[in-house]
Amino acid sequence: MKGFLALLVREVAERWLLLAGAVAVGFFPLLVPLLPGVPGGSSVETRAGIALALCLTVNVVLAVILGASVIAGELAERRLGFYFSRPVAGWAVWAGKLAGAAVLSIGAALLVLLPTLVVDHRIELNTPMPWWIGSAWIGRVPPFAGVLVSVCLLLLLLSHLVSTMVRSRSPWLLLDLAAALTAAALFWSSRQTLANARAVDALGWGLAAFTILLAAAAALASAIQVTCGRTDARRSHRLLSLVFWSGLGVVTAGFAVYAHWVVDVSPADLQSFEAVLAAPSGPWVGLRGPALRRGNYFPSFLFDTTSGRAFKIGTSPADRFWWQQPVFSADGSHAAWLEVVAGGYELRALDLSRTGRPVASTVSFADWSARLALSPRGRLLAAVQGSVLTVDDLEARRLVASIPLGATDDQRFQVRFLDDRHLRLYEEVSERSPGGAPVWRLSAFDLDLDAGHGRLIRTGGIELPGGRPYYWTIGPDGWRLVLRSQSGPILLADLRTGTLVATLPRCGVGSLAVFLADGRLLLDQRSAGGAMLCLLDRDGAELRRMSFPGLRVAVGGEVQPGRLAMATAPQGSLADPAGWSAFLLDLDTGQRVSIGPDLLPTLRDLTPFDRGAASPQSIGPRLFLKKGGELVLLDPATGHLRTLLHIYRG
């Protein structure tokens, strides 16, 4: 220990001018506010920003320079033998010299802050900072010092390694380069695997562990280099390379295995179901939820409720609702979604009627497209991205139509196929009329793919004064629609004639109106006293009213025509089926048939009705979440529940 301390003190004493220079550099932030053009009111913040920038710069520069010279430099210049001629252990030489370099780097960096602290008594920035600086965990002194020390030690060790390899002038340098390229390629591939899957937490944990183990491998390699290689430069290089690249190889391979483990999941590895998206017909559903013990990784799957087959698919960006994809064909035979690729997104498609794997198409996008639609039999794909509507033939792998739309916000549009050769585009616009009054307009345009002219023909629309935006849902006939704003009544309109058909009453905070499969309307009204469902005909006239006083209500889809899946609870969370009681409601008679306790419809609160996922032809309305983490399927004829997935892990 005496030898270690003696060498540490010697290193600091020999380079004490670095500490004095750091104090001199620290006076520079005090002078900057005096320069012309610098606002006087921001002098405190200006000093703090410059002081912190200089602190980090000095720390990095000295760590790199000293790490490259304190051992490797003296070894190359044959001056390291001086220390081994004394009664000092090899580990003390290694530790003492690197510790001295660390003390100099960190001490000089902190001394840069000293003059600013003396003048302002604090160093604080009020401007927006990057998340890794502005968050609370690094906004205080101990975390800041920890980051400073960690960066310094890592740079010291890595610069020592690189300097030793370069200065030795040994043929081993070629092997070093090959090993570095191999490790870098494997590391980057593993990192991209996690990044493309948007497993942010898992990526952060993996990078933190990789960095710590990288530093440990570098420290072990440099220690063995000095203690065993001593003053022989080539032998030192050989030992350093063997130990470091062996250790780094194990660490990089471990990171690759970890990345594969994170993304190699199945539906049974989910902790919960964030949502379930069913095909308009057939047994397939889309699933998404948090994966067990993988942080905020939310994988998505296509799942066959009949055979149990599952395919992991691409994940929507964080700022998009995941249930925008996958998209299904109306007959449930095909599905399509976007996968992240270099420079953009690539469309993947799957024929659900066969046993094959998802295949890449020739369709790609530079940015995420939230408006995709498959033709009823799945051959054609329509997409709106930016200002262009495109239609692609997925089987022939060719572009069928490309039509400029004159608008860059794809959220203004919805697109659906009327049949395999006819497409309808809905466009929402808020603008001022020629007279100056603000208006809100929804227009319907049809595209005949057999006509060959490639033009959108306006076939209907409605215009309302005021310019306020509406949430709108199109009925099964493609013409009737429900309009709902943040406040005010709910409107029933007809796009073909451009008229308002009816004004529907609104009460409470949860009023919704959606179309049933036969074109009738269901008005869902909620208040603090309970819930009420009103069945309306196609023209908005009330047919039946059903109330649920003092109960929370979760409304699903139509299990059979006119039979609605529902659940009620005195209290309860829509994220947990515990406490809910599920039943089938006959909309024509009001009769209820119990399904069972602790069940919650997966298609709740009517949101997927406009996607066809809640129609009687879809399996979606028959899916329920059961207490304990089960996804179950109802047989409406017998009332039997069959467990499809059991995901609870305690």
N, C-alpha and C positions, 0 to 999 in steps of 0.2 A: 504493500500500500504506500510505503514511503517513496518508492521509486515512481509510482503513478502520480502522486502529488507533486513530486519534484519536477517531473516532466511537464505536468499541467502548468505549474507556475512558470517554468522556463519558457514555454510557448507563449504565454500571455506577456511575460516580461520582454521577450524579444520583439514583440509586435505591439507594444503599448501605444505607439503612435497612431494605430488604427482607432483606438478608443478616443484619443484626443481629437483626431480628425472627425470622428462621429459627432462629438460635441460641437465642433466648429460648423459642421454641416447642419446641425440642429438649429443654428441661428438664422438659416436661410428663410424658413417659413415666417419668421418675425419681420423680415424685410419686404416680403412680397406685397403685403397690403399697402406699403408706402409707394409702390410703383404706380406710375400714371395709368389710368384705365381700369384699376381695380376698385370696385365699389366699396366705399368705406363702411357701409352698414353690414357687410358680410365678412369683415376682417377676421372675426373669431372662427367662423366656419372655414374661411380660406386657409388660415393657419393650420387648423385641424386636418383638413384634407391633404395639404402639402406635407405636413409632418408624417401622417400615416403612409402616404405614398413613398416618401424617402425612407421611412423605417423599413417597409417591406423590401424596397430596392436594395438597401444596404445589406439586409439580412441575406437576400438571395445571392447578391454579387460576392460577398465575402464567403458564404458557404461554398460556392462553386470554386472560387480561387484557392481558398485554404484547403478544401477537400482535395483538390488536384495537386497540391504542393507539399503539404506537411509530411507525408510519408512517400508518395510516389515520386515527388521531385527530388527528395534527398536520396531515395533509392537509386534513381537514374543517375544522379551526380556522385554516387558512391560516398555519401556522407552519413548514411544510416549506420555504418559500422561503428561510428563514435559511441553510439548508445549501447551497442552490444559488447563493447570493450569494457563497459562498466558493469558492476554487479546488479544489473536490472533485468527482471524477467521479461520475456518477449511479450507477454500479454500487457505488461505495464507500459512498454514502449508504444504498443498499438493504442491502448486505451488513453494513455496520457496525452499523446499528440493529438488524437481526434477530439478528446474532451477539451483540450486547449483551444483547438480551432472552433469548437462549438461555443465555448464561452466568449471568444472574441466576436464571433458572428452575432450571437444573440445580444451580448452586452453592447456592442456598437449600435445595433438596431434600436435597442431601448434608450441608449444615450441620445440618439437623434430626437427622441420625443421630449427630452428633459427641458430644453429652453421653452418650448411651447407650454409644458405643464407648469413651469414656474410662473409664466405670464398669465395664463388663462385658468390655471388650477384644474382643468379638465380638457379632454379631447373628445368632442362629440360632433357628429355630422347630422344635420337635419334633412339633407336631401335624400331622395329615394335611393336605396342601396340594393345590390344584388341579394337574392334570397339567402345566400350563404354568409353574407355579412350583416344584412339588415335584421335577421331573425334574432330572437331573444337569446338563444343559446350561445351566440358569439358576440353579443353586444356588451359583454362585461369583461373585466380584466382577466380572470382565470382562463376562460375559453380562448380569448385572444392570445394570451401567452402560450397556451397549449398548442394552438395552430402555428404560432411563430416557431416554437421549439421543434414541432414535428416536421415542418417544412425544412428547417435548418438541418436536422439530423439526416433526413432522407437525401437532401442535395449533397451533403458532405460525403455520405457513403457512395452515392452513385458517381459523383465527380471523381472520387478516389478510384473507383473501379475503372472508369473510362480512362483516366490518366495513366494508371498502371498498365493497362492493355496497350495504349498507344505508345508510351515511352519505352516499353521493353523491346520494341522492334523485333518481335518474335513471329515466326510463321503461325503461331497459335492465334494471331489476330484474325486470320481468315476464318478459323473455326469460331472465333467470337462473333464475327459478323454473321456467319451462317446461323449460329444458335440464336442470335438476337432477332434476325428476320423471322425465324421459325416461331419463336416465342411471341413476337409481336403479332404475327398473322393469326396464331391460335387465340391470343388474348382478344384481338379485335373482332374476330369471328364470334367469340363467346359474348363479348360486350354487345355486338349488334343483335345477337339472338335475344337478349333481354331487352334491349332498347326497342326493337321492332315489335316485341310483344307488349311494350309499355308496362313492363314490370319494374316500376320506378323504385319502389322500396327494395326489392330483391337486387336490383342493379346497384343501389347505394351500399347495401350490406356487402355484396360481393366485391365492389371496388375497395371498400374500407379494409376488408380482410386481405385482399390481394396486396394492397399497399403495405400493410403491416408485415405480412409474410415476405414481401419483396425486400423490405428494410432488414428483416431478420436474416434472410439469405445473404444479403450484402454484408451485414455485420459479421456473420460467421465466416464468410469467405475471406474478408479482409483480415480478420483475427488469425485464421490459419495461415494466411499468406505471410504475415509478419512473424508469427511465432515459429513456423516451420521453414519458411523460405528464407528468412533472415536477410542477408545482404546479397543473395544471388538473385538478380533481377529476373532472369528467365525462369528459374525455378519458382520464384514467387508468382510470376504471371501464370505459370502452369497450374499451380495449386489453387490460385484465385479462380481461374476459369473453371477448373473441374468442380470445385465446391459450389461456386455461384450458379453455373448453368445447370448443374444437377438439381440444386435446390429450386431454382426458378422453373425448371421443367416440371417438377412435382407440383409447384404452386400453380402454374398455368394450366396443367392438366386437371388439377382439382377445381380451378375456376370453370373450365369447360364442362366438367361433370356436373358442377353445381348449376350452371346455366341450363344444361339439358334437363336436370331434375326439375327446375322451376317451371319450364314450359311443357314438360312431358306429363300432362294431366289429362284426366278423363272427367266426364260429368260427375262421377262418384267422388271426385276430389274437391268438389265445391262445398263451401261452408253453408251457403244459402243460395236461393235463386233471386237474383236482382229483378228479373222479369222473364216471362216466357212468351215467345212469339210463335204462334201456330200457323201452319200453311192453310190457305183457304179451303183445301180439301186434302184428304190423305192423312197418314199417320205421323208426318214429320213435324218437328217443332224446333225453334231456335232457343237455346238456353244461354244465360250468362250469369256469372256470380263470382264472388271472391274465392280464390283457391286457398285451400287449407295450408297454413304455415308459410305463405308466400307473400306476405305483406299486402299491398294494394294491387296485386295482379288479378285482373278480371278476364279470364279466358271466355271465349264464346264457342258454342258447339251447335252443330246440327245433330239432332237425336231422333232416331226411329223408335217410336213408342211400341211398335209391334215386335221387332227383332232385337232391339237394344243396341243396334249399330250407332256409332257416333263418329263425327268428324270435327276436329278443331278448325275453326275458321278465323278470319281476320277480325280485328277489334277496331271499333270506331274510335276516332280521335276523342280526346278528353272533352272537347267543347261540343260534341255532338251526342244526341241521344242514341244509345246503342241499337234500339229497336228499329232504327231506320234501315238496318241491314241485319240478316240477309233478306233478299226479296225472293218471293216465291211466284211461280206461275199459277194461274187460276185453277188449273187442274191438279196442282200439288205435285207435278212430276219433275220439276226443275227448281233449282235454287241458285242464286248468284250473290256474290259479295266482293268487296275490294280487299286486297292484300297489300301491305306496305312492301315496296321494292325500291331499289336505288333510284332516286330522282322523282318518285311519285307513287302512284297506286296502279295495281294491275287487277283486272277483273278475273275472278275464278268462278267456275260454274260446275255444277254437279247434277247429273241425271239421277234423280232419286229413285227411279224405277229400276235401276240396274245396280250391280254390286261393285262398280268401279270406284276409282278414287277421284277427288276433285282435279280438274284440269285447268291449266292457264289458257286464257283466250288471247286474241290479238288486240283486245280493247284495253287501253291504258289511259290514265288521266294524270295531269301534272299536279292536281289538287284533289281533295276529297269531294266526291259528288254525293250530295244528300238526296238527289232526286233520280232514282232508278226504278224501272218497271220492266217486267218480263211479259211477253205476249202470253195468251192463255195456254199455249202448248210449249212455251219456253224457248222457242227458236229465236225470237227477236228480243233485243234489249234496247230500251230507250233511256237516255240519260240527259239531264240538264246540268251543265257545268259552266258557270260564268254566264256568258252571253250566247251560248250555242246549244241547240237541241240536236242530238245525234241519235240515229237508229242504226244498230249493227245486227247483221245476220250472224249468229254465233256458230251455226253449222257450216255455212259457206265461208265464214271468216272474211267477210267483206262489209264495207260501209254502205248502208242502204240510203241514208239521208243525212244531211248536215244543214241545219237551218239557223241563221243568225236570229237572235231574239231582241237585240237592242237593249238589254238590261244585264247588269253584272251580278245582281243579287239572286242566287238560285233559290233562296227561301221564298221568293214571290211566286214560285211555280209549283204545280203538282201535275203529274203526268200519269195516265192510265191507258191501257189498251181496251178498246171497245170489243175487238175481236182480233184475229191473227193478222189482219191487214189494215186495221183502222186504229188511229191513235188520237187521244184527246188530251189537250194541254189546257190547264187552268192557270190564268195569270191574275195576280192581285196587284192593284195600283192605288196609291194614295197621292193625289195631286190636286191642283187648282183647275177648275173649269175655265173656259175662255172668258167667262164673265168675272172671274176672280174668286169665286166661292170655292172652298175646299170640298172635294168629293172623294169617296172611296168606290172603287170599281173592281168587279170580278168578271172576267171574260173567259169564254170557252172557245177554243180553236180546235178544229179537226184536221187531221192529216190522212189523206188516202194514199197509202203506199203503192197502190196499183195504178194511180193516175199518172205518175211519172213526172208531174210538174214540180214536186218538192215544195209546195206552198202550204202554209197554214191558212185555213179558211175559218173566219169568225162565224160561229154558229149560234151564239147566244151570250148573254151577259146581264148584269144588273149594276145600277149605279145608285149610290146613296149619298145624301148630303152630309156635310160635317167633316169628312176626311179622317174620322177616327178609325183605327184598324179593327177588324173583326176576326174572330176565330171561326173558321167555316168547315163544314163537313158535308160532303156530297152523298146523296142517297144512292141506292142501288140502281136507279134508272139513269143516273148520270146527269140529271137536270134539276131535280129538287135539291135544295140545300138548306142547312140550318146555319144561321149567323148569330154569333154571340160576342158581345163586347165585355169590357171590364165591368160596366154598369148598364142599367137599362134593360128593356125587355129582350127576349129571344125572338128572332125573326125567322119565319119560314118563307122561302122565296123560290121562284121558278126561273131558272136561267134561260129556258127556251123563249119565254115571253117577256122576261125582264121585269116581272111584277112581284110584289110582296103578296103572298098567299094568306098569311095569318101572323098575328102578333101573339106570342105565347107568354103567359104570366111567369114572373120570376119572383121567388121568395128565398130567403136565407142566403148562404154563402156558397152553396155547392150546386146551383142550378145548372143542369146539363140537359140537352135534348139530342138524341141520337136516333138513327134509323134502324128499324128492324129489317129482317130479310125480305118481308113482304111489302115494304115501303111505309108501314105505319111508324109512328114516332113514339118514343118513350121519353117522358119528361121526368127527370130525376131532380127533386128539390130537397135540399137539406137545410136544417136550422138547428138551434140549440135544443129544441124540444123533440127532435127526432127527424124522420125522413118520410117522404111521400113520393110515390110513383104514380104518374098519370099516363094512361094509354090514350094516344090520339090517333085519329085516322089520317089519311094522306093529306087532307086539307087543314089539319090542325084542330079539328073538333074533338072534344073530350069524349072518350068511350068508357073509361073506367078509372077509378081512383083507389089506390091502395096505400094505407098509412102504416107507419111503424113508429109509434110514439115512444120516446125515451130510449131509442136504440140507435146504435151505429149500424150503418148498412154498407155492405160491399156487394156491388152488382156485377155479375159476370156476363157471359154471352148466352145465346140461345142454344140449349142442348138439343131441342127439337123445335119445329116451328111453333111459336107461341108459348114455349116453356123456357123460363129464364132461370139460370143458375144464380143463387144469391146466398148471402150469409149475413147474420145479424149478431150483435153482441151489445150488452149494456155498456161495456167499456172494452177497449181493445186496440191493438196496433195493427195496421195493414201490413206490417212486416212480420207479424207473428200470428199463426193460426190459433194459438191457445185462447180459449174463451169464446171462439166464434162457433155458431151453429149454422150449418149449411142446409139448404133445402131447394127444391124446384118450385117455382111459382108459375101457375097457369095464368097467363095474362088475360084470357077470355073469361074465366070463372073466378079468379082470385084464390083458388085452392092451392094449398101448400103441401108438398110431400117432403118429409124430412129425409136428409141424406146421412147426417151424423154430426156429432160434436167435434170441436177442435179441427174444423176444416175451413179453408178459405179459397175462393175461386182464384185461379192464377190470372185470368182476364178480369180484373176488377176495375170498377168505376168506368166501364164502358169505353175506355180510350181506344181499343183496337178496332172498333166497329167499322171505321172507314177503310180498314185494311182487309176486310173479309175474314179476319181471324176469329171473329165472334159469331159467324153464321152457323146454322145447323149443319152445313156440310163440313165444317172444320172440327178437328178434334179439340181445339182450344177451349171451348166452353165446358168440356167434360173433364178438364184437368183441375185438380185441387192440390193445395199444399196442406199437409197434415202435420199436427204437432209431433215433434220428434225428428223433423227433417226429411219427411217423405213426400215424394211427388206421386200422386195416385190418380187413376183414371176411372171414371164412373161409367158403368153400363146403365143407361137410363131405363132399359127395359126391365132389368132385375134389381137395380139399386146396388149392385155389387161394386166394390171398390178394389181395384187391382194396383198393387204397388209397382211403380216403374223404376224409381230411384230412391235410395235411402242414403242421405248424405250427412247425417248428423254424426259428429265425432266427439261430442262432449267438451 
